[in-house]
Amino acid sequence: MTVSARRLLERIASLTARIAALEADRETAIARAVAAGATWAEIGAAAGVSAQAAHKRHRWLRHSTITGETWHEPPLHR
């Protein structure tokens, strides 16, 4: 492997880690917004998607105002 290829692969790994951190931050912000009373239309507008798309992607996010934790709550299966 060339030095150039190795550097590019390291860059990809670094960017991937940064994207994961940003996505986690966005999920926390969305969960906190829902807990604070924001509507899916407002969240969708802030995220650049429709209310339906925001709800479909993030509807299982939960946030505790007591502990500060954010988590995915899986749907209950019948």
C-alpha positions in Angstrom: 0.0 0.0 0.0 1.3 3.4 -0.9 1.8 6.2 1.6 -0.9 8.2 -0.2 -3.4 5.4 0.0 -2.7 4.9 3.7 -3.2 8.6 4.4 -6.5 8.5 2.5 -7.7 5.5 4.4 -6.8 7.2 7.7 -8.7 10.3 6.5 -11.8 8.1 5.7 -11.6 6.6 9.2 -11.3 10.0 10.8 -14.2 11.4 8.9 -16.3 8.4 9.7 -15.7 8.9 13.4 -16.6 12.5 13.1 -19.8 11.8 11.3 -20.8 9.2 13.9 -20.2 11.8 16.7 -22.2 14.5 14.8 -25.1 12.0 14.3 -25.2 11.2 18.0 -25.2 14.9 18.8 -28.1 15.5 16.3 -30.1 12.6 17.9 -29.6 14.1 21.3 -30.7 17.5 20.1 -33.8 16.0 18.4 -34.7 13.9 21.5 -34.3 17.0 23.7 -36.4 19.1 21.3 -39.2 16.5 21.4 -39.1 16.4 25.2 -39.3 20.2 25.2 -42.4 20.2 23.1 -41.2 20.8 19.6 -43.4 19.4 16.8 -42.2 17.0 14.2 -42.9 19.8 11.6 -40.5 22.1 13.5 -37.9 19.4 13.8 -38.2 18.4 10.2 -37.8 22.0 9.1 -34.7 22.4 11.2 -33.3 19.1 9.7 -34.3 20.0 6.2 -36.8 17.2 5.8 -40.6 16.8 6.0 -42.3 16.3 9.3 -43.1 12.7 8.2 -39.5 11.9 7.4 -38.3 13.3 10.7 -40.9 11.3 12.6 -40.2 8.1 10.7 -36.5 8.3 11.3 -36.4 9.6 14.9 -39.7 8.6 16.5 -38.0 6.0 18.8 -35.7 8.6 20.4 -36.2 9.3 24.0 -34.6 11.8 26.4 -34.7 12.0 30.2 -34.6 15.5 31.5 -33.7 14.1 34.9 -30.6 12.0 33.9 -29.7 13.7 30.6 -29.7 10.3 28.8 -30.8 9.8 25.3 -31.8 6.4 24.0 -33.7 4.5 21.3 -36.8 2.9 22.6 -37.6 0.0 20.4 -41.3 -0.5 19.4 -43.4 -3.0 21.4 -44.2 -6.1 19.3 -47.6 -7.6 19.5 
